[in-house]
């Protein structure tokens, strides 16, 4: 008896703990998603199969209340190793940021003379040529008149020239809670897969 292991292509979601990765997957797929009872509990990626494609929800990284520094480093290392080992079947990555918290977190890290993990992860995804999309989540918590300045700041910290609107194929403000911006994100996913000749992988996406 021959057992054939099916290999699915992947879109990987990465981001800090509690930025809303699981909620983004729920908006994209309509599937029920698993959420850890507390930060740092998730030790492995969760896979959501959509036709011939898998969306991979990676464990959250960064500071988590009640989670040791050693454990946080283990999580970060496991994410890096996963991306490196599975690079060949990852079509691209989706990094989820918290619109309200991102600026404050980056400022704290920069004051210590350190590169923020969110920025480091974006640079790493670029190095792996995973063409990351940045979903700036929880945009509903930001006043409309303040959003352009906030998104300019996100781009500046990620090393993308201003203004942010020239990066509409990379940066997408969304609210996984209200659904705002989700249609735009879906459109960008289709565009990305069309560019690499794999648009059929999103037949499940309504």
Helices and strands as residue ranges (DSSP letters): E 9-15, H 21-29, E 46-50, E 53-57, H 69-85, G 87-89, E 90-98, H 102-111, H 117-127, E 133-137, G 139-141, H 144-158, G 164-167, E 171-173, H 182-195, G 199-202
